[in-house]
Amino acid sequence: MIRPLMSDTNIPEQFRGVRLSDYDTARGDPRILESLEKWKPSLERPSLALVGPPGVAKTMLACAELNEQQAGLRFKLAGGGPVPADSQQVLRQQRVPVYFITLAELIQLEIQSIKLFDLATKGEERLDEWQDIDRLLTDLRGRVKYLVIDDVGKEYRTASGFAVSTFENLARTRHNQGLATIYTSNLPLERWLTLYSPSMENFIRRSSLVVTFRKQHSS
């Protein structure tokens, strides 16, 4: 289901209310939390890469960063009353648009967009569906101020290199506009050299604060 940017952050339900303070430093690494609390995007390095093994709260913290960006935004009606929750979300997205998507979902949306556009040009009744997807993809490239791309490395890659080029184009396009992208991956950046390209691995290192996680302690 396509969740349009202006009405939905697409953050998974279990992480919609999380904040950085919810990170369990007793089981994790307090230095991780300290790094994220100090993170401030800059023009030279606007992005953040969270890398490490599964189960160390990378996705949770990526979503917490999105929530933190909107946490201070409060809106009231002209008479002073509270704005309904649904309207609050729209207003937050207008002021500081954020969005969550896995890389696999992003690739599928790009593929679906191409297929639907082809059908629309042949006169089939799919134009509205294509426009919804195209609008979201356009927003991800140039409107979303903070974008989480989750599970980098889990997407399906073909010999054509479509997934790799799609990922790299989005990352570089957002960087050139000074927009913050938060990547999460179970793979160390050294693996990106072969999965993507040496230039992509180097680009992530140059454009992102790289935070490396270790396996959490058992409780």
Backbone as JSON Lines, residues from 0, in Angstrom:
{"i":0,"aa":"M","n":[0.84,-1.19,0.0],"ca":[0.0,0.0,0.0],"c":[0.88,1.25,0.0]}
{"i":1,"aa":"I","n":[0.58,2.2,-0.87],"ca":[1.32,3.44,-0.94],"c":[0.82,4.39,0.15]}
{"i":2,"aa":"R","n":[1.73,4.83,0.99],"ca":[1.38,5.81,2.02],"c":[1.93,7.16,1.58]}
{"i":3,"aa":"P","n":[1.06,8.08,1.16],"ca":[1.54,9.37,0.65],"c":[2.29,10.15,1.71]}
{"i":4,"aa":"L","n":[3.31,10.85,1.26],"ca":[4.2,11.57,2.17],"c":[3.46,12.52,3.09]}
{"i":5,"aa":"M","n":[2.55,13.33,2.55],"ca":[2.0,14.42,3.34],"c":[1.06,13.97,4.46]}
{"i":6,"aa":"S","n":[0.61,12.71,4.43],"ca":[-0.28,12.26,5.49],"c":[0.3,11.14,6.33]}
{"i":7,"aa":"D","n":[1.47,10.61,5.96],"ca":[1.99,9.45,6.67],"c":[3.51,9.39,6.56]}
{"i":8,"aa":"T","n":[4.17,9.05,7.68],"ca":[5.62,8.91,7.7],"c":[6.08,7.53,7.26]}
{"i":9,"aa":"N","n":[5.15,6.57,7.21],"ca":[5.44,5.18,6.86],"c":[6.32,4.48,7.89]}
{"i":10,"aa":"I","n":[6.5,5.07,9.05],"ca":[7.25,4.42,10.12],"c":[6.47,3.19,10.59]}
{"i":11,"aa":"P","n":[7.13,2.03,10.77],"ca":[6.43,0.84,11.27],"c":[5.69,1.13,12.58]}
{"i":12,"aa":"E","n":[4.54,0.5,12.74],"ca":[3.68,0.81,13.88],"c":[4.41,0.7,15.22]}
{"i":13,"aa":"Q","n":[5.27,-0.32,15.37],"ca":[5.92,-0.52,16.68],"c":[6.94,0.56,17.01]}
{"i":14,"aa":"F","n":[7.29,1.39,16.02],"ca":[8.3,2.43,16.25],"c":[7.74,3.84,16.11]}
{"i":15,"aa":"R","n":[6.44,3.99,16.02],"ca":[5.86,5.31,15.75],"c":[6.05,6.28,16.91]}
{"i":16,"aa":"G","n":[6.18,5.78,18.1],"ca":[6.32,6.69,19.24],"c":[7.69,6.66,19.88]}
{"i":17,"aa":"V","n":[8.64,5.91,19.31],"ca":[9.92,5.75,19.99],"c":[10.76,7.03,19.9]}
{"i":18,"aa":"R","n":[11.59,7.23,20.92],"ca":[12.53,8.34,20.95],"c":[13.92,7.78,21.25]}
{"i":19,"aa":"L","n":[14.92,8.59,21.08],"ca":[16.28,8.14,21.35],"c":[16.44,7.67,22.79]}
{"i":20,"aa":"S","n":[15.71,8.29,23.7],"ca":[15.81,7.93,25.12],"c":[15.28,6.53,25.4]}
{"i":21,"aa":"D","n":[14.57,5.92,24.45],"ca":[14.06,4.56,24.63],"c":[15.12,3.5,24.36]}
{"i":22,"aa":"Y","n":[16.27,3.9,23.85],"ca":[17.34,2.93,23.6],"c":[17.86,2.36,24.91]}
{"i":23,"aa":"D","n":[17.95,1.04,24.97],"ca":[18.36,0.36,26.2],"c":[19.89,0.34,26.29]}
{"i":24,"aa":"T","n":[20.44,1.32,26.99],"ca":[21.9,1.4,27.12],"c":[22.46,0.31,28.03]}
{"i":25,"aa":"A","n":[21.61,-0.31,28.84],"ca":[22.09,-1.39,29.71],"c":[22.45,-2.62,28.89]}
{"i":26,"aa":"R","n":[21.69,-2.85,27.81],"ca":[21.98,-3.99,26.93],"c":[22.83,-3.58,25.74]}
{"i":27,"aa":"G","n":[22.76,-2.32,25.35],"ca":[23.49,-1.85,24.2],"c":[24.75,-1.1,24.59]}
{"i":28,"aa":"D","n":[25.12,-0.13,23.76],"ca":[26.34,0.63,23.97],"c":[25.98,2.1,24.19]}
{"i":29,"aa":"P","n":[26.23,2.63,25.38],"ca":[25.88,4.03,25.66],"c":[26.52,5.0,24.68]}
{"i":30,"aa":"R","n":[27.65,4.64,24.09],"ca":[28.32,5.53,23.14],"c":[27.51,5.69,21.86]}
{"i":31,"aa":"I","n":[26.71,4.66,21.53],"ca":[25.83,4.76,20.36],"c":[24.83,5.89,20.57]}
{"i":32,"aa":"L","n":[24.19,5.87,21.72],"ca":[23.19,6.9,22.03],"c":[23.83,8.27,22.05]}
{"i":33,"aa":"E","n":[25.0,8.38,22.62],"ca":[25.7,9.66,22.68],"c":[26.0,10.19,21.28]}
{"i":34,"aa":"S","n":[26.42,9.31,20.38],"ca":[26.71,9.71,19.0],"c":[25.47,10.23,18.3]}
{"i":35,"aa":"L","n":[24.35,9.53,18.49],"ca":[23.12,9.92,17.8],"c":[22.54,11.21,18.38]}
{"i":36,"aa":"E","n":[22.67,11.39,19.68],"ca":[22.16,12.63,20.29],"c":[22.96,13.85,19.82]}
{"i":37,"aa":"K","n":[24.22,13.64,19.47],"ca":[25.07,14.74,19.02],"c":[25.0,14.95,17.51]}
{"i":38,"aa":"W","n":[24.42,14.0,16.78],"ca":[24.42,14.08,15.32],"c":[23.65,15.3,14.82]}
{"i":39,"aa":"K","n":[24.3,16.09,13.99],"ca":[23.65,17.22,13.35],"c":[24.06,17.22,11.89]}
{"i":40,"aa":"P","n":[23.12,17.06,10.97],"ca":[23.45,17.05,9.54],"c":[24.13,18.36,9.11]}
{"i":41,"aa":"S","n":[25.08,18.25,8.22],"ca":[25.73,19.41,7.63],"c":[25.7,19.28,6.11]}
{"i":42,"aa":"L","n":[26.04,20.33,5.4],"ca":[26.03,20.26,3.94],"c":[27.03,19.23,3.43]}
{"i":43,"aa":"E","n":[28.19,19.15,4.06],"ca":[29.21,18.2,3.62],"c":[28.87,16.78,4.05]}
{"i":44,"aa":"R","n":[28.26,16.62,5.21],"ca":[27.96,15.3,5.74],"c":[26.55,15.3,6.32]}
{"i":45,"aa":"P","n":[25.52,15.25,5.45],"ca":[24.15,15.37,5.93],"c":[23.54,14.06,6.43]}
{"i":46,"aa":"S","n":[24.23,12.94,6.21],"ca":[23.58,11.64,6.41],"c":[24.16,10.85,7.56]}
{"i":47,"aa":"L","n":[23.52,9.7,7.82],"ca":[23.85,8.85,8.95],"c":[23.77,7.4,8.49]}
{"i":48,"aa":"A","n":[24.78,6.59,8.8],"ca":[24.77,5.17,8.46],"c":[24.89,4.35,9.74]}
{"i":49,"aa":"L","n":[23.88,3.53,10.02],"ca":[23.88,2.67,11.19],"c":[24.14,1.25,10.72]}
{"i":50,"aa":"V","n":[25.31,0.71,11.05],"ca":[25.69,-0.61,10.55],"c":[26.05,-1.52,11.71]}
{"i":51,"aa":"G","n":[25.69,-2.8,11.55],"ca":[25.98,-3.76,12.6],"c":[25.11,-4.99,12.46]}
{"i":52,"aa":"P","n":[25.26,-5.97,13.34],"ca":[24.52,-7.22,13.23],"c":[23.03,-7.03,13.51]}
{"i":53,"aa":"P","n":[22.2,-8.02,13.15],"ca":[20.77,-7.92,13.46],"c":[20.53,-7.87,14.97]}
{"i":54,"aa":"G","n":[19.42,-7.26,15.35],"ca":[19.0,-7.28,16.75],"c":[19.68,-6.29,17.66]}
{"i":55,"aa":"V","n":[20.28,-5.23,17.1],"ca":[20.97,-4.24,17.95],"c":[20.24,-2.9,17.96]}
{"i":56,"aa":"A","n":[19.02,-2.86,17.46],"ca":[18.14,-1.67,17.53],"c":[18.48,-0.6,16.49]}
{"i":57,"aa":"K","n":[19.06,-0.99,15.36],"ca":[19.37,0.0,14.32],"c":[18.09,0.62,13.75]}
{"i":58,"aa":"T","n":[17.12,-0.21,13.4],"ca":[15.87,0.31,12.82],"c":[15.12,1.15,13.84]}
{"i":59,"aa":"M","n":[15.08,0.7,15.08],"ca":[14.4,1.45,16.13],"c":[15.01,2.84,16.27]}
{"i":60,"aa":"L","n":[16.35,2.92,16.28],"ca":[17.01,4.21,16.45],"c":[16.86,5.09,15.22]}
{"i":61,"aa":"A","n":[16.84,4.48,14.03],"ca":[16.6,5.26,12.82],"c":[15.22,5.91,12.87]}
{"i":62,"aa":"C","n":[14.22,5.13,13.31],"ca":[12.87,5.68,13.44],"c":[12.82,6.73,14.54]}
{"i":63,"aa":"A","n":[13.56,6.51,15.61],"ca":[13.61,7.49,16.7],"c":[14.15,8.82,16.2]}
{"i":64,"aa":"E","n":[15.14,8.77,15.3],"ca":[15.68,10.01,14.72],"c":[14.6,10.75,13.95]}
{"i":65,"aa":"L","n":[13.78,10.03,13.2],"ca":[12.68,10.69,12.47],"c":[11.71,11.33,13.46]}
{"i":66,"aa":"N","n":[11.36,10.59,14.5],"ca":[10.43,11.12,15.5],"c":[11.0,12.34,16.22]}
{"i":67,"aa":"E","n":[12.3,12.3,16.5],"ca":[12.93,13.43,17.19],"c":[12.84,14.71,16.35]}
{"i":68,"aa":"Q","n":[12.94,14.57,15.03],"ca":[12.92,15.75,14.16],"c":[11.57,16.47,14.21]}
{"i":69,"aa":"Q","n":[10.51,15.72,14.53],"ca":[9.18,16.33,14.57],"c":[8.66,16.53,16.0]}
{"i":70,"aa":"A","n":[9.44,16.09,16.98],"ca":[8.94,16.06,18.36],"c":[8.55,17.43,18.89]}
{"i":71,"aa":"G","n":[9.26,18.46,18.5],"ca":[8.98,19.79,19.05],"c":[7.91,20.57,18.31]}
{"i":72,"aa":"L","n":[7.34,19.97,17.28],"ca":[6.33,20.68,16.49],"c":[4.96,20.52,17.13]}
{"i":73,"aa":"R","n":[4.36,21.64,17.54],"ca":[3.03,21.63,18.15],"c":[2.16,22.67,17.44]}
{"i":74,"aa":"F","n":[0.92,22.31,17.19],"ca":[0.03,23.21,16.46],"c":[-1.28,23.34,17.24]}
{"i":75,"aa":"K","n":[-1.85,24.55,17.2],"ca":[-3.13,24.81,17.86],"c":[-4.07,25.51,16.89]}
{"i":76,"aa":"L","n":[-5.35,25.33,17.15],"ca":[-6.36,26.02,16.36],"c":[-6.34,27.51,16.7]}
{"i":77,"aa":"A","n":[-6.94,28.31,15.85],"ca":[-6.96,29.76,16.07],"c":[-7.55,30.11,17.43]}
{"i":78,"aa":"G","n":[-8.51,29.32,17.9],"ca":[-9.12,29.58,19.2],"c":[-8.31,29.06,20.37]}
{"i":79,"aa":"G","n":[-7.2,28.39,20.08],"ca":[-6.34,27.89,21.14],"c":[-6.5,26.42,21.44]}
{"i":80,"aa":"G","n":[-7.5,25.77,20.85],"ca":[-7.73,24.35,21.09],"c":[-6.74,23.47,20.34]}
{"i":81,"aa":"P","n":[-6.69,22.19,20.7],"ca":[-5.74,21.27,20.04],"c":[-6.19,20.92,18.62]}
{"i":82,"aa":"V","n":[-5.23,20.75,17.73],"ca":[-5.51,20.29,16.38],"c":[-5.68,18.77,16.41]}
{"i":83,"aa":"P","n":[-6.66,18.2,15.73],"ca":[-6.84,16.74,15.7],"c":[-5.56,16.04,15.28]}
{"i":84,"aa":"A","n":[-5.38,14.81,15.79],"ca":[-4.13,14.07,15.57],"c":[-3.8,13.91,14.09]}
{"i":85,"aa":"D","n":[-4.8,13.57,13.27],"ca":[-4.54,13.37,11.84],"c":[-4.05,14.66,11.2]}
{"i":86,"aa":"S","n":[-4.66,15.78,11.59],"ca":[-4.24,17.07,11.04],"c":[-2.86,17.46,11.54]}
{"i":87,"aa":"Q","n":[-2.55,17.1,12.81],"ca":[-1.22,17.35,13.36],"c":[-0.16,16.69,12.48]}
{"i":88,"aa":"Q","n":[-0.43,15.44,12.08],"ca":[0.54,14.71,11.28],"c":[0.77,15.39,9.93]}
{"i":89,"aa":"V","n":[-0.3,15.84,9.32],"ca":[-0.17,16.54,8.04],"c":[0.65,17.81,8.21]}
{"i":90,"aa":"L","n":[0.38,18.56,9.27],"ca":[1.11,19.81,9.51],"c":[2.59,19.54,9.79]}
{"i":91,"aa":"R","n":[2.86,18.47,10.54],"ca":[4.26,18.11,10.8],"c":[4.98,17.76,9.5]}
{"i":92,"aa":"Q","n":[4.29,17.0,8.64],"ca":[4.9,16.6,7.38],"c":[5.1,17.8,6.44]}
{"i":93,"aa":"Q","n":[4.26,18.79,6.57],"ca":[4.46,20.0,5.77],"c":[5.66,20.79,6.27]}
{"i":94,"aa":"R","n":[5.86,20.82,7.59],"ca":[6.93,21.62,8.19],"c":[8.28,20.88,8.07]}
{"i":95,"aa":"V","n":[8.3,19.61,8.53],"ca":[9.53,18.8,8.47],"c":[9.16,17.41,7.96]}
{"i":96,"aa":"P","n":[9.11,17.23,6.63],"ca":[8.72,15.93,6.08],"c":[9.76,14.85,6.33]}
{"i":97,"aa":"V","n":[9.31,13.72,6.89],"ca":[10.18,12.57,7.14],"c":[9.51,11.34,6.55]}
{"i":98,"aa":"Y","n":[10.31,10.31,6.28],"ca":[9.71,9.09,5.7],"c":[10.63,7.9,5.95]}
{"i":99,"aa":"F","n":[9.99,6.73,6.07],"ca":[10.7,5.46,6.29],"c":[10.37,4.51,5.15]}
{"i":100,"aa":"I","n":[11.41,3.85,4.61],"ca":[11.19,2.84,3.58],"c":[12.37,1.88,3.59]}
{"i":101,"aa":"T","n":[12.1,0.6,3.34],"ca":[13.21,-0.33,3.18],"c":[13.74,-0.19,1.76]}
{"i":102,"aa":"L","n":[15.0,-0.56,1.56],"ca":[15.55,-0.47,0.22],"c":[14.83,-1.42,-0.73]}
{"i":103,"aa":"A","n":[14.44,-2.6,-0.24],"ca":[13.7,-3.54,-1.08],"c":[12.37,-2.93,-1.55]}
{"i":104,"aa":"E","n":[11.66,-2.24,-0.65],"ca":[10.4,-1.59,-1.02],"c":[10.63,-0.48,-2.03]}
{"i":105,"aa":"L","n":[11.71,0.26,-1.84],"ca":[12.03,1.34,-2.77],"c":[12.27,0.8,-4.18]}
{"i":106,"aa":"I","n":[13.04,-0.27,-4.29],"ca":[13.32,-0.87,-5.6],"c":[12.03,-1.35,-6.24]}
{"i":107,"aa":"Q","n":[11.16,-1.99,-5.47],"ca":[9.9,-2.48,-6.01],"c":[9.02,-1.33,-6.5]}
{"i":108,"aa":"L","n":[9.01,-0.21,-5.78],"ca":[8.24,0.94,-6.23],"c":[8.76,1.48,-7.55]}
{"i":109,"aa":"E","n":[10.09,1.52,-7.7],"ca":[10.68,1.98,-8.96],"c":[10.29,1.06,-10.11]}
{"i":110,"aa":"I","n":[10.35,-0.24,-9.88],"ca":[9.98,-1.22,-10.92],"c":[8.5,-1.08,-11.26]}
{"i":111,"aa":"Q","n":[7.67,-0.96,-10.22],"ca":[6.23,-0.83,-10.44],"c":[5.9,0.45,-11.2]}
{"i":112,"aa":"S","n":[6.61,1.52,-10.88],"ca":[6.39,2.79,-11.58],"c":[6.65,2.65,-13.07]}
{"i":113,"aa":"I","n":[7.74,1.99,-13.43],"ca":[8.08,1.79,-14.84],"c":[7.01,0.97,-15.55]}
{"i":114,"aa":"K","n":[6.56,-0.1,-14.9],"ca":[5.55,-0.96,-15.5],"c":[4.21,-0.23,-15.68]}
{"i":115,"aa":"L","n":[3.81,0.51,-14.65],"ca":[2.53,1.22,-14.72],"c":[2.57,2.34,-15.75]}
{"i":116,"aa":"F","n":[3.71,3.02,-15.84],"ca":[3.84,4.07,-16.85],"c":[3.7,3.49,-18.25]}
{"i":117,"aa":"D","n":[4.3,2.33,-18.45],"ca":[4.2,1.66,-19.75],"c":[2.75,1.31,-20.06]}
{"i":118,"aa":"L","n":[2.02,0.81,-19.06],"ca":[0.6,0.48,-19.27],"c":[-0.22,1.74,-19.54]}
{"i":119,"aa":"A","n":[0.09,2.82,-18.82],"ca":[-0.66,4.07,-18.99],"c":[-0.47,4.64,-20.39]}
{"i":120,"aa":"T","n":[0.74,4.53,-20.91],"ca":[0.99,5.05,-22.26],"c":[0.3,4.22,-23.33]}
{"i":121,"aa":"K","n":[-0.1,3.0,-22.97],"ca":[-0.82,2.14,-23.91],"c":[-2.33,2.26,-23.75]}
{"i":122,"aa":"G","n":[-2.74,3.21,-22.88],"ca":[-4.17,3.48,-22.73],"c":[-4.88,2.66,-21.68]}
{"i":123,"aa":"E","n":[-4.16,1.87,-20.91],"ca":[-4.81,1.07,-19.88],"c":[-5.09,1.93,-18.64]}
{"i":124,"aa":"E","n":[-6.09,1.53,-17.86],"ca":[-6.58,2.36,-16.75],"c":[-5.68,2.23,-15.51]}
{"i":125,"aa":"R","n":[-4.44,2.69,-15.61],"ca":[-3.53,2.61,-14.46],"c":[-2.84,3.94,-14.21]}
{"i":126,"aa":"L","n":[-3.32,5.02,-14.83],"ca":[-2.65,6.31,-14.73],"c":[-2.63,6.85,-13.3]}
{"i":127,"aa":"D","n":[-3.77,6.76,-12.6],"ca":[-3.84,7.28,-11.24],"c":[-2.86,6.55,-10.32]}
{"i":128,"aa":"E","n":[-2.8,5.23,-10.48],"ca":[-1.89,4.43,-9.65],"c":[-0.44,4.82,-9.91]}
{"i":129,"aa":"W","n":[-0.09,5.0,-11.18],"ca":[1.27,5.41,-11.52],"c":[1.58,6.8,-10.95]}
{"i":130,"aa":"Q","n":[0.64,7.71,-11.03],"ca":[0.86,9.07,-10.53],"c":[1.11,9.07,-9.03]}
{"i":131,"aa":"D","n":[0.4,8.22,-8.28],"ca":[0.62,8.13,-6.83],"c":[2.04,7.68,-6.52]}
{"i":132,"aa":"I","n":[2.5,6.65,-7.22],"ca":[3.84,6.14,-6.99],"c":[4.89,7.15,-7.43]}
{"i":133,"aa":"D","n":[4.67,7.74,-8.58],"ca":[5.64,8.71,-9.11],"c":[5.75,9.92,-8.19]}
{"i":134,"aa":"R","n":[4.64,10.35,-7.63],"ca":[4.65,11.5,-6.71],"c":[5.47,11.17,-5.46]}
{"i":135,"aa":"L","n":[5.27,9.96,-4.92],"ca":[6.02,9.56,-3.74],"c":[7.51,9.47,-4.04]}
{"i":136,"aa":"L","n":[7.87,8.85,-5.16],"ca":[9.29,8.72,-5.52],"c":[9.93,10.1,-5.73]}
{"i":137,"aa":"T","n":[9.19,11.01,-6.32],"ca":[9.69,12.37,-6.51],"c":[9.92,13.05,-5.16]}
{"i":138,"aa":"D","n":[8.99,12.83,-4.22],"ca":[9.14,13.4,-2.88],"c":[10.35,12.81,-2.16]}
{"i":139,"aa":"L","n":[10.59,11.52,-2.32],"ca":[11.73,10.88,-1.67],"c":[13.05,11.44,-2.19]}
{"i":140,"aa":"R","n":[13.08,11.8,-3.45],"ca":[14.3,12.32,-4.05],"c":[14.58,13.77,-3.64]}
{"i":141,"aa":"G","n":[13.53,14.58,-3.48],"ca":[13.8,16.0,-3.31],"c":[12.99,16.76,-2.28]}
{"i":142,"aa":"R","n":[12.08,16.1,-1.58],"ca":[11.24,16.83,-0.64],"c":[11.41,16.36,0.81]}
{"i":143,"aa":"V","n":[11.58,15.07,1.0],"ca":[11.71,14.52,2.35],"c":[13.0,15.03,2.98]}
{"i":144,"aa":"K","n":[12.88,15.68,4.12],"ca":[14.06,16.26,4.76],"c":[14.91,15.2,5.46]}
{"i":145,"aa":"Y","n":[14.25,14.21,6.05],"ca":[14.94,13.1,6.71],"c":[14.32,11.8,6.22]}
{"i":146,"aa":"L","n":[15.11,11.0,5.51],"ca":[14.63,9.75,4.93],"c":[15.41,8.58,5.51]}
{"i":147,"aa":"V","n":[14.7,7.59,6.04],"ca":[15.34,6.34,6.44],"c":[15.24,5.34,5.29]}
{"i":148,"aa":"I","n":[16.4,4.8,4.89],"ca":[16.44,3.67,3.95],"c":[16.93,2.48,4.76]}
{"i":149,"aa":"D","n":[16.01,1.59,5.09],"ca":[16.26,0.5,6.02],"c":[16.7,-0.77,5.28]}
{"i":150,"aa":"D","n":[17.49,-1.58,5.96],"ca":[17.89,-2.91,5.47],"c":[18.64,-2.86,4.14]}
{"i":151,"aa":"V","n":[19.6,-1.97,4.04],"ca":[20.45,-1.94,2.85],"c":[21.24,-3.25,2.79]}
{"i":152,"aa":"G","n":[21.2,-3.9,1.66],"ca":[21.87,-5.18,1.48],"c":[20.93,-6.34,1.43]}
{"i":153,"aa":"K","n":[19.66,-6.15,1.83],"ca":[18.68,-7.23,1.78],"c":[17.84,-7.21,0.51]}
{"i":154,"aa":"E","n":[17.98,-6.15,-0.28],"ca":[17.19,-6.05,-1.52],"c":[17.66,-7.08,-2.54]}
{"i":155,"aa":"Y","n":[16.75,-7.44,-3.44],"ca":[17.1,-8.38,-4.51],"c":[17.84,-7.64,-5.61]}
{"i":156,"aa":"R","n":[18.99,-8.16,-5.98],"ca":[19.81,-7.53,-7.02],"c":[19.91,-8.45,-8.22]}
{"i":157,"aa":"T","n":[19.82,-7.88,-9.41],"ca":[19.89,-8.64,-10.65],"c":[21.17,-8.3,-11.4]}
{"i":158,"aa":"A","n":[21.42,-9.08,-12.44],"ca":[22.62,-8.85,-13.25],"c":[22.58,-7.51,-13.97]}
{"i":159,"aa":"S","n":[21.38,-6.97,-14.16],"ca":[21.24,-5.69,-14.86],"c":[21.78,-4.52,-14.04]}
{"i":160,"aa":"G","n":[21.88,-4.71,-12.72],"ca":[22.36,-3.65,-11.86],"c":[21.32,-2.59,-11.57]}
{"i":161,"aa":"F","n":[20.03,-2.87,-11.83],"ca":[18.98,-1.86,-11.64],"c":[18.89,-1.42,-10.18]}
{"i":162,"aa":"A","n":[18.91,-2.37,-9.24],"ca":[18.78,-2.02,-7.83],"c":[19.95,-1.16,-7.37]}
{"i":163,"aa":"V","n":[21.14,-1.53,-7.8],"ca":[22.34,-0.79,-7.39],"c":[22.3,0.65,-7.91]}
{"i":164,"aa":"S","n":[21.96,0.8,-9.2],"ca":[21.93,2.14,-9.78],"c":[20.81,2.98,-9.18]}
{"i":165,"aa":"T","n":[19.67,2.36,-8.89],"ca":[18.54,3.08,-8.28],"c":[18.94,3.6,-6.9]}
{"i":166,"aa":"F","n":[19.56,2.75,-6.11],"ca":[20.01,3.13,-4.76],"c":[21.03,4.26,-4.83]}
{"i":167,"aa":"E","n":[22.02,4.11,-5.67],"ca":[23.08,5.11,-5.77],"c":[22.54,6.44,-6.27]}
{"i":168,"aa":"N","n":[21.65,6.41,-7.26],"ca":[21.09,7.66,-7.79],"c":[20.31,8.42,-6.73]}
{"i":169,"aa":"L","n":[19.51,7.68,-5.94],"ca":[18.73,8.34,-4.89],"c":[19.65,8.94,-3.83]}
{"i":170,"aa":"A","n":[20.64,8.16,-3.4],"ca":[21.56,8.63,-2.36],"c":[22.3,9.89,-2.81]}
{"i":171,"aa":"R","n":[22.8,9.9,-4.03],"ca":[23.58,11.05,-4.51],"c":[22.67,12.25,-4.79]}
{"i":172,"aa":"T","n":[21.48,11.99,-5.29],"ca":[20.55,13.1,-5.56],"c":[20.19,13.82,-4.27]}
{"i":173,"aa":"R","n":[19.89,13.05,-3.23],"ca":[19.54,13.66,-1.95],"c":[20.74,14.4,-1.36]}
{"i":174,"aa":"H","n":[21.91,13.82,-1.46],"ca":[23.11,14.46,-0.93],"c":[23.35,15.8,-1.62]}
{"i":175,"aa":"N","n":[23.2,15.84,-2.93],"ca":[23.44,17.08,-3.68],"c":[22.47,18.19,-3.3]}
{"i":176,"aa":"Q","n":[21.33,17.81,-2.7],"ca":[20.36,18.81,-2.26],"c":[20.45,19.08,-0.76]}
{"i":177,"aa":"G","n":[21.44,18.49,-0.12],"ca":[21.63,18.72,1.32],"c":[20.6,18.05,2.19]}
{"i":178,"aa":"L","n":[19.95,17.0,1.7],"ca":[18.91,16.3,2.46],"c":[19.53,15.13,3.23]}
{"i":179,"aa":"A","n":[19.04,14.91,4.43],"ca":[19.6,13.87,5.3],"c":[18.99,12.51,4.99]}
{"i":180,"aa":"T","n":[19.86,11.51,4.82],"ca":[19.43,10.14,4.62],"c":[20.04,9.28,5.72]}
{"i":181,"aa":"I","n":[19.21,8.44,6.33],"ca":[19.67,7.54,7.39],"c":[19.61,6.12,6.84]}
{"i":182,"aa":"Y","n":[20.76,5.5,6.71],"ca":[20.84,4.14,6.19],"c":[21.0,3.16,7.36]}
{"i":183,"aa":"T","n":[20.34,2.0,7.27],"ca":[20.63,0.93,8.22],"c":[21.03,-0.31,7.42]}
{"i":184,"aa":"S","n":[22.0,-1.05,7.94],"ca":[22.46,-2.24,7.22],"c":[23.09,-3.22,8.19]}
{"i":185,"aa":"N","n":[22.85,-4.51,7.95],"ca":[23.52,-5.55,8.72],"c":[24.94,-5.78,8.22]}
{"i":186,"aa":"L","n":[25.28,-5.19,7.08],"ca":[26.56,-5.44,6.44],"c":[27.56,-4.33,6.76]}
{"i":187,"aa":"P","n":[28.78,-4.66,7.14],"ca":[29.8,-3.63,7.32],"c":[30.07,-2.94,5.99]}
{"i":188,"aa":"L","n":[30.52,-1.69,6.06],"ca":[30.72,-0.93,4.83],"c":[31.73,-1.59,3.9]}
{"i":189,"aa":"E","n":[32.64,-2.38,4.44],"ca":[33.61,-3.07,3.59],"c":[32.92,-3.98,2.58]}
{"i":190,"aa":"R","n":[31.77,-4.55,2.97],"ca":[31.02,-5.42,2.06],"c":[30.35,-4.65,0.94]}
{"i":191,"aa":"W","n":[30.13,-3.36,1.14],"ca":[29.5,-2.54,0.12],"c":[30.4,-2.39,-1.1]}
{"i":192,"aa":"L","n":[31.7,-2.6,-0.91],"ca":[32.64,-2.5,-2.03],"c":[32.27,-3.46,-3.15]}
{"i":193,"aa":"T","n":[31.86,-4.68,-2.78],"ca":[31.52,-5.69,-3.79],"c":[30.03,-5.71,-4.11]}
{"i":194,"aa":"L","n":[29.18,-5.42,-3.11],"ca":[27.74,-5.43,-3.36],"c":[27.31,-4.27,-4.25]}
{"i":195,"aa":"Y","n":[27.94,-3.13,-4.07],"ca":[27.59,-1.93,-4.83],"c":[28.79,-1.51,-5.69]}
{"i":196,"aa":"S","n":[29.64,-0.66,-5.18],"ca":[30.83,-0.26,-5.92],"c":[31.78,0.45,-4.96]}
{"i":197,"aa":"P","n":[33.08,0.47,-5.29],"ca":[34.01,1.22,-4.43],"c":[33.62,2.68,-4.3]}
{"i":198,"aa":"S","n":[33.11,3.27,-5.38],"ca":[32.73,4.68,-5.31],"c":[31.54,4.9,-4.37]}
{"i":199,"aa":"M","n":[30.61,3.93,-4.34],"ca":[29.45,4.06,-3.45],"c":[29.87,3.91,-1.99]}
{"i":200,"aa":"E","n":[30.74,2.96,-1.71],"ca":[31.23,2.78,-0.35],"c":[31.96,4.03,0.11]}
{"i":201,"aa":"N","n":[32.78,4.59,-0.76],"ca":[33.51,5.81,-0.43],"c":[32.57,6.99,-0.24]}
{"i":202,"aa":"F","n":[31.52,7.05,-1.07],"ca":[30.54,8.13,-0.96],"c":[29.83,8.09,0.4]}
{"i":203,"aa":"I","n":[29.43,6.91,0.85],"ca":[28.75,6.79,2.13],"c":[29.68,7.23,3.27]}
{"i":204,"aa":"R","n":[30.93,6.85,3.2],"ca":[31.88,7.25,4.25],"c":[32.07,8.77,4.27]}
{"i":205,"aa":"R","n":[32.1,9.38,3.09],"ca":[32.32,10.83,3.02],"c":[31.09,11.63,3.4]}
{"i":206,"aa":"S","n":[29.92,11.1,3.09],"ca":[28.68,11.88,3.25],"c":[27.92,11.57,4.53]}
{"i":207,"aa":"S","n":[28.38,10.57,5.29],"ca":[27.61,10.11,6.45],"c":[28.47,9.97,7.7]}
{"i":208,"aa":"L","n":[27.84,10.21,8.83],"ca":[28.42,9.78,10.09],"c":[28.14,8.28,10.19]}
{"i":209,"aa":"V","n":[29.18,7.48,10.23],"ca":[29.02,6.02,10.3],"c":[29.08,5.59,11.76]}
{"i":210,"aa":"V","n":[28.0,4.96,12.23],"ca":[27.91,4.47,13.61],"c":[27.88,2.95,13.55]}
{"i":211,"aa":"T","n":[28.88,2.31,14.13],"ca":[29.01,0.85,14.08],"c":[28.54,0.23,15.39]}
{"i":212,"aa":"F","n":[27.62,-0.72,15.28],"ca":[27.05,-1.4,16.45],"c":[27.76,-2.74,16.67]}
{"i":213,"aa":"R","n":[27.79,-3.15,17.92],"ca":[28.25,-4.48,18.28],"c":[27.06,-5.28,18.79]}
{"i":214,"aa":"K","n":[27.23,-6.57,18.9],"ca":[26.14,-7.41,19.4],"c":[25.77,-7.01,20.82]}
{"i":215,"aa":"Q","n":[24.46,-6.89,21.09],"ca":[24.02,-6.47,22.41],"c":[24.23,-7.58,23.43]}
{"i":216,"aa":"H","n":[24.43,-7.16,24.68],"ca":[24.59,-8.13,25.77],"c":[23.24,-8.78,26.09]}
{"i":217,"aa":"S","n":[23.27,-10.01,26.49],"ca":[22.04,-10.7,26.91],"c":[21.6,-10.12,28.23]}
{"i":218,"aa":"S","n":[20.28,-10.08,28.41],"ca":[19.75,-9.55,29.68],"c":[19.76,-10.61,30.75]}
